[in-house]
Amino acid sequence: MRVRAHARPILMATVVFSSALPAPVLAQATPGGVGSGSVTAEEPEPTKPRVPQATSTRSPGVRSRATEGARKAGPSRQATGVGHPGPVQAQGAEQIDVHADPVALHAGGGLLRPQDAPKAISVVGADFIARQAPSATAFDLVALLPGANVASSDPLGFSPQTNISVRGLNGDAIGYVLEGAPLNDIAYYTGYPSQFADSENYDSIALQQGAADLDSPVLNAAGGLMSLRFRTPAEKAGGMVNISYGSYDTNREFIRLDSGEIGKTGLRGFVSYSHGASDNWRGPGRDVRQHVDFKLQKDWGHGNTASLLGSWNQAIDSYYPQVSKESWAQDGIHGANNLARQYDVNNEAAGTDYWRLYRQSERTLYLAAPVELHLTHGLTLKATPYAQGAYGNAPGGTQIPTSGLYNGTQPLADELTLPSTQDGWATVRADYTQRSYRSGFTTAMEWKRGVNDLVLGYWYDYSDDNEKQQFTAISDGGYASNIWGNGGGSGIHLSDGSLLLGTNNHTVTQTNALFLGDRLSLLHDRLLLTAGFKEVMMTRIGTNAMPGAAYHANTNSAVPLPRLAARFQITPHHQVFFSATTNFRTPAETALYDVFDPTSGQTESKGTTHVKNEYSISEELGYRYADDRFVGSVTLFNYNFTNRQVETLTSQNGSFVQSTMNAGGQTSRGVDVEFGLRPWHHLSPYVSGEYLHATIDNDIAANGDLLPTRGKTAVRSPTLQAAAGLTYDDGHFFGTATVKYTGHQYATFMNDERMSDHVTGNLAVGYRLSDVAMLHKPEFRMNFINISNQHYLSGVADPTLNAKDTTGRYGTTIAGSAPDYYVGGGFAALFTASTGF
């Protein structure tokens, strides 16, 4: 007997029976989508569908019509059900093909799915991602999740000037991994989402707000973990293509090819290429991006899998100046808050504000090869070797004298003859370049023995980072050669043939980590207890080649990181969990090195190897509910920090460079809430929110005195955030409307300046056709970003200790310094036509 139950033909599972078949069947599919789990047939209760426990790998799915088919077959073909006397033997093997739609398994339009881990985690699914603007970054896609506070500079996701904080913890306190491979910048810990994968290739993006996994190859994850997963390569050859056009002369083209199974090897893969370009929405400039993603995968045996995947990105981006509150009040999105469209060496900035001097160029390559092998006697080996290469230039306009220069603290006798010189000062481009290489691996052996699941693992990471600042002459027309800033040919040379440099440091970092953990499952998996321990040993060997600086800058750290967690399934619908996690991180590399002003030889910032590592302890207590209609959670959290590291931006001889400052102790407490409905009459609502109370625990040293910061609110920590979304999708017409509220945030540790709260909304509408000839479900979509065209400050770019002059604890006056802010992107519309084939 073959019974087919059809919803949309996206996920298919086959169940084969060799004996009696119960007539009422409920098909339940794993929320992970195609190939992520099994489908099970169960007998439902007479009056309502059965719902699996949240501890199961299954979620309520689409009801099969097998019962109806059995009734039509007549009594002799029916299997046992309510009111039937006994089993009937099937004649031979019987097969049921069930087709289900994974969208029906998710709640909130793809923003929410049931979770089982003993820690807070929110997942954005491919169904939500597919309705967003295709240029959206990973930060944009998680912006509605509880705790996520995204600061952007443009509406379409091209600019690298973006940031995210989670529960008030900045983006450099978050780990970013692609299928187990780290994506963080090795020097500053930040993540650059415009360099990550194209949105069409994401299967899911998971945000663990409070804790990284025990085996995650990250050092800085006090703010949690963002895990990116590629889609699984299709089993049949085909592909996808889309073309987008919209505001600011934006154009984007994307194509993906799926190989299907290659011969009889069991290998299948995909490769994609995209090109995109967009004008600056404020001020002059244009961003251009090219990107390649690929994945090759082989599955065999019982759960064995091996993959090779990667992303390559090249971009040339323009620059959006950050603004002070004073300049924002005066000029808003116009005037002096933008770079100059024309080069004029005679203007107030002496031409240093010309937009072409700030074009940022970058190339990155991420590679990973995750392997999972199921061995005998309950043993599983997991390993992920990875590699990363990056090069980028963060340039800016500045002026240097043609005589009286310094190389570090060493005066130079050179007399330079340079274009664009006025009164002995030449306008030049300062090229701050970073060239980094990284490789490593994680490996873990898991042993399932009865109710215990033990894991023993090792992580090794090697990174090599070179950072230099050279200077490039500018022609009288404002042209500076070689925007990449690499090689000596374009730099300003001294009489001895050497380059004039503002920075020249080299850092080699090695990390070794051993970890051990155990998962204890009791009461038929209703109670899960976990414990783990990780010992991280990190060594930095640095050199600073600038004359007058300390040449060696070496540090060593060895930090024990224990953790424990528990989850209890109260009923099939109700679940509680608790976790306690420790984390640490070292300051950014820039903290190690002295920096000098080449115009005077004075020290701009003093480096030190006596750095204090940040250490944190975090706890979570949560409740979850999930049934066949509702999914939701409430999580209480608490953090305690010592030597809290806060990211800021510093101007280094015309280039804007990331750095960190020690903010002492901090306590953060709050609650996260998210709630959503599975599709009901094609509608799926979603809401999330956060209350956060983050305070500084001590006074902060400044200029030989103490700023009275104890009890003040931490920077980048909005007290309230809330988001809501409503999705409609009937298989043809679809649409998503979202709105996000972000409360005010302090930009100084003294709380004497803050940015206002803001509300933004997005809208997407589209129509999906049925198959047309060789085209699979052609689709037309309009995305509207910041639909009300709000002009607002989206985030704190560089917090300062105090904005106004402040009297310290010892009576001295500590001068204020104004912080700067990101300006949020304005309104944008983007039309996309796409199809599979």
Secondary structure, DSSP 8 states (H G I E B T S, - for coil): -EEEEESSTTEEEEEEESS---S--B-BB-TT-TTSS--B-----SSS-----TTSS-B---B-SHHHHHHHH-GGG----TT--S----SS-EEEEEEE-GGGGSBGGGTB----SSS--EEEEHHHHTTS-TT--HHHHTTTSTTEEEE-SSTTS--S--EEEETTB-GGGSEEEETTEE-S-TTT----GGGS--GGGEEEEEEESS---TT---S-GGG-EEEEEE----SSSEEEEEEEEETTTEEEEEEEEE--S-TTS-EEEEEEEEEEEEE-SSSS-EEEEEEEEEEEEEEETTTEEEEEEEEEEEEEE-----B-HHHHHHHTTSGGGS-BSS--TTSTTTTTTBGGGG-EEEEEEEEE--EEEE-STTEEEEEEEEEEEEEEE--EEEEEESSS-EETTEE-------SSEETTEEEEEEEEEEEEEEEEEEEEEEEEETTEEEEEEEEEEEEEEEEEEEEEE--TTS--S-TT--SSSSB-B-TTS-B-EEEEEEEEEEEEEEEEEEEEEETTTTEEEEEEEEEEEEEEEEEE-STTS-SEEEEEEEEEEEEEEEEEE-SSSEEEEEEEEEEEE---GGGGS-EE-TTT--EEE---S----EEEEEEEEEEEEE-SSEEEEEEEEEEEEES-EEEEEEEETTEEEEEEEE---EEEEEEEEEEEE--BTTEEEEEEEEEEEEEE-S-EEETTEEE--TT-B-TT--SEEEEEEEEEESSSEEEEEEEEEE--EE-BTT-S-EE--EEEEEEEEEEE---BTTBEEEEEEEEEESTT----EEEEEE-BS-SS-EE-TTS-EE-----EEEE----EEEEEEEEE-
